[in-house]
């Protein structure tokens, strides 16, 4: 089983101003002459992590990470102003233009997979290939599964904690109810709501309980942006048209893709990856038999590293890389 590549540090960090009031944190690591790959983190609102660089062979890849609007090291933190999917797609193009990259690989997990598909459909001429983990198609039924009824039946104990900050399970709109708490005047109530949201996501993310994943999700800085931005995006159905991603898969018919998905993914059930693969003949679907949703599960790590190594072999001749 493959593991993550050794830890590396960025060789360059940038602050890129986009729509007011947002300024993005962007970093480069790996090989300056390698295959350019953009990492899209999940959430929305989760932020990138140092271990995200380690999915990629640093001798083969020019690794670009950034924190999406309002999260991670981008500023202002947890801001909903001008925070929507089209803005994120514009940000990706701004980053590509900043680095003067013509075509690049895109890696996205969970919400990052949603964003990767939306970007590739908007700009197929700039995408060499896609690697997606834990596919989230952001349709009504996909949102309802995790935030209405579905996952709640498998994790009723965690669900009861998730809705505890609200007045009760029968509030008309969970997202409005959460947004009300997350933007209210009581700082302690805001943080309690943020941690409850993040804890729900963290507890459902892995096949086996993983305290490191839960701790990462519930860190106050991460929990604040994750809860607020995710509630905002889910209330607005990801700022996408109904079934937008599957309806536009013909735009990716020439773009190769590898889909990695845990069979026991409770956050984003496997059906989503399966339907995507059926609509995308140029893709491979790798179903991971002993994993859930998280990118840190050992079998998911193995599959992602293999996928990125495979893409490096496929595209490596076009770049000045070692090996």
ABEGO torsion letter per residue (X at the ends): XBBBBBBBBBABBBBBBBBOABBBBBBBBEBAABBBBBBBBBOBGAEBBAAAAAABBAAABBBBBBBBBGBEABOBBGBABGBBAAAAAAAAAAAAAAAGBABBBBBBBEAAAAAAAAAAAABAAABABBBBBGBBAGBAAAAAAAAABGAAAABAAAAAAAAAABAEAABABAAAAAAAAAABABAAAAAAAAAAAAAAAAAAABABBBAAAAAAAABAAAAAAAAAAAAAAAAAGGGBBBGAAAAAAAAAAABBBBBBBBAABAABBAAAAAAAAAABAABBBBBBAABBABAABAAAAAAAAAAAAAAAAAAAAABBBBX
